[in-house]
Amino acid sequence: MRAVGILIGVPALYTGAGFGLGAIHLEGKPAGPGGIDIWLVSNGMHTGVVIPAAGPGYDLRRYFAAPPEYQQAEWILAGWGDREFFEKVPQWSDLTLSLGAASLIGVHETALSVIWVHDHPSLFSEQRQLRATAAQVRQLADFIQTSAGPAPGGGAQILILPRDTPGETFYRARGRYHLLRTCNNWTSQALAAADLPRGLWTPFAPSVMQHWPRTPGHVPAGD
């Protein structure tokens, strides 16, 4: 009975803490009407941030060595996560108990997904738009860049993973994915680095998205 209680109680406690702490709003300093458009995107489980690929003081197309057909991409969609998830779980139906358990205890390496974007069709099922200052966008770019593991010759180290999303490239990432630092926590850490609205602790996608206003229209995400 004690074991059953633990099996039921620990997930319930984690879920409650995730949604409870995720609901605590940290306002930050969005730019308002005069700023630069940026987006949060989500497929319901995983979140990422969309910012201009280049701007004053940064050019992510150079650091991440964008493929020739994306050298002029206007936007970059970045998301961090467990490398094994990116490689072996293209659909949630592919997730196994052993892979999920190993991810939660931080066994696997991590990867950074970068999707180069030319236009504005929607790639993810949910998107939220906000405006940021040029300084905040540069801080987001710096956070994305430093999340990637450096290659010996400079720039980010590319990973070849079996995915077929148009414009997507993977890079070796810093840090470990685990119970307390999920892909969605990474997104909120990126927002914190730029002092943008976010939740206190956000292991789940809805906890990230709820702090930005719903907006009509499309997010730039995919070619």
C-alpha positions in Angstrom: 0.0 0.0 0.0 2.9 2.3 0.7 4.4 1.6 -2.7 1.0 2.2 -4.4 0.7 5.5 -2.4 4.1 6.6 -3.7 3.3 5.7 -7.3 0.1 7.7 -7.1 1.3 10.5 -4.8 4.6 11.5 -6.5 3.1 12.1 -10.0 0.1 13.9 -8.4 2.4 16.1 -6.4 4.6 16.9 -9.4 1.6 17.7 -11.5 0.1 19.9 -8.9 3.4 21.8 -8.3 3.9 22.2 -12.0 0.6 23.7 -12.7 0.4 25.6 -9.4 3.8 27.3 -9.6 3.4 27.7 -13.4 0.3 29.8 -12.8 2.3 32.3 -10.7 2.8 35.2 -13.2 6.1 37.1 -13.4 5.3 40.2 -15.4 8.7 41.2 -17.0 8.9 44.2 -19.2 7.3 43.7 -22.6 8.0 46.5 -25.1 4.4 47.3 -26.0 3.2 48.6 -29.4 6.5 50.0 -30.5 8.5 46.7 -30.1 9.6 43.8 -32.3 7.2 40.9 -32.8 8.2 37.6 -31.2 6.1 34.4 -30.6 5.7 31.4 -28.3 4.5 28.3 -30.0 3.3 24.9 -28.7 2.0 21.6 -29.9 0.4 21.0 -26.5 3.5 19.2 -25.0 6.5 21.1 -26.3 7.1 24.8 -26.5 9.6 27.0 -28.4 10.3 30.6 -29.1 10.3 32.4 -32.4 12.5 35.5 -32.9 14.1 37.3 -35.9 17.0 35.3 -37.2 19.2 38.3 -37.2 19.1 41.8 -35.7 21.2 44.5 -34.1 24.2 42.9 -32.4 23.5 39.2 -33.5 23.1 36.9 -36.5 22.0 33.4 -35.6 22.1 32.4 -39.2 25.9 32.6 -39.1 26.4 31.0 -35.7 24.2 28.1 -36.5 25.4 27.8 -40.1 22.0 27.9 -41.8 21.6 25.7 -44.9 22.1 27.6 -48.2 18.4 27.7 -48.9 17.8 29.3 -45.5 20.6 31.9 -45.5 18.0 34.6 -45.9 15.5 33.2 -43.5 13.8 35.9 -41.5 12.9 34.0 -38.4 14.2 31.2 -36.2 12.1 28.8 -34.1 14.2 27.4 -31.3 13.4 24.7 -28.8 15.5 22.6 -26.4 14.9 19.1 -25.2 16.0 15.5 -24.7 18.0 14.2 -27.6 16.5 10.8 -27.4 13.0 12.3 -27.6 13.9 14.3 -30.7 15.4 11.2 -32.3 13.0 8.4 -31.3 9.7 10.0 -30.5 8.4 11.8 -33.7 4.9 11.0 -32.4 3.8 10.6 -28.8 2.6 7.1 -29.6 6.3 6.2 -30.0 7.2 7.0 -26.4 8.2 4.0 -24.3 8.2 3.7 -20.5 11.9 3.1 -20.4 12.7 6.1 -22.6 10.4 8.4 -20.6 11.9 7.2 -17.2 15.5 7.7 -18.4 14.6 11.2 -19.6 13.1 12.2 -16.3 16.2 11.2 -14.3 18.6 13.1 -16.7 20.4 10.1 -18.3 20.3 11.4 -21.9 22.1 14.2 -23.7 20.1 17.2 -24.9 19.7 18.8 -28.3 18.6 22.2 -29.6 16.1 22.2 -32.4 16.4 25.2 -34.8 13.8 25.7 -37.5 14.6 28.3 -40.2 11.5 30.2 -41.3 10.9 32.2 -44.5 7.2 32.9 -44.2 4.3 32.8 -41.8 2.4 29.5 -42.0 1.7 27.8 -38.7 3.8 24.8 -37.7 2.5 24.4 -34.1 -1.1 24.1 -33.1 -0.9 27.1 -30.7 0.9 30.4 -30.9 1.0 33.6 -28.7 2.4 36.9 -29.9 4.1 39.7 -27.9 6.4 42.6 -28.6 9.9 43.0 -27.2 12.6 45.6 -27.3 15.6 45.2 -29.5 17.7 44.6 -26.4 15.3 41.8 -25.2 15.4 40.1 -28.6 19.2 40.2 -28.5 19.1 38.6 -25.0 16.8 35.8 -26.3 19.3 35.3 -29.2 22.2 35.1 -26.8 20.3 32.6 -24.6 19.5 30.4 -27.7 23.1 30.6 -28.9 24.7 29.7 -25.5 22.2 26.8 -25.1 24.1 25.1 -28.0 27.3 23.1 -27.6 30.1 24.7 -29.5 31.8 22.9 -32.4 35.6 22.6 -32.3 36.0 25.1 -35.2 33.5 27.5 -33.8 29.8 27.9 -34.1 27.3 25.3 -33.0 27.9 21.5 -33.3 25.4 20.0 -35.7 23.7 16.7 -34.9 22.2 14.5 -37.6 18.9 13.2 -36.4 16.2 11.3 -38.4 13.6 14.0 -38.7 11.9 15.5 -41.8 10.5 18.9 -40.6 11.3 21.4 -43.4 14.1 23.8 -42.3 14.9 22.0 -39.1 18.5 21.5 -37.9 19.6 19.9 -34.6 22.6 20.9 -32.6 24.3 19.4 -29.5 23.0 21.3 -26.5 24.3 22.2 -23.0 22.6 20.9 -19.9 20.5 17.8 -19.0 16.8 17.2 -19.4 15.3 16.0 -16.2 12.2 16.1 -14.0 13.0 19.7 -12.8 14.2 21.1 -16.1 12.0 20.1 -19.1 11.8 21.6 -22.6 9.2 24.0 -21.3 11.3 25.1 -18.3 14.0 26.0 -20.9 11.5 28.2 -22.8 10.7 30.1 -19.6 14.4 30.4 -18.8 14.8 32.0 -22.2 12.0 34.5 -21.3 13.6 35.1 -17.9 16.9 36.0 -19.6 15.1 38.7 -21.5 12.8 39.8 -18.6 9.6 38.8 -20.5 6.3 37.6 -19.0 6.5 34.0 -17.8 5.5 31.5 -15.1 7.6 30.8 -12.0 8.2 27.1 -12.8 6.8 25.7 -16.0 7.4 22.0 -16.7 4.2 21.8 -18.8 3.4 23.6 -22.1 0.2 25.2 -20.9 2.0 26.8 -18.0 4.3 28.6 -20.5 1.6 29.7 -22.9 -0.9 31.1 -20.4 1.2 34.1 -19.5 1.0 35.6 -23.0 -2.2 37.0 -24.5 -4.1 35.0 -27.2 -3.7 36.8 -30.5 -5.3 36.1 -33.9 -3.3 35.4 -37.1 -0.4 33.1 -37.9 3.0 32.6 -36.3 6.0 32.3 -38.6 6.9 28.7 -38.3 8.0 26.6 -41.3 8.4 27.1 -45.0 
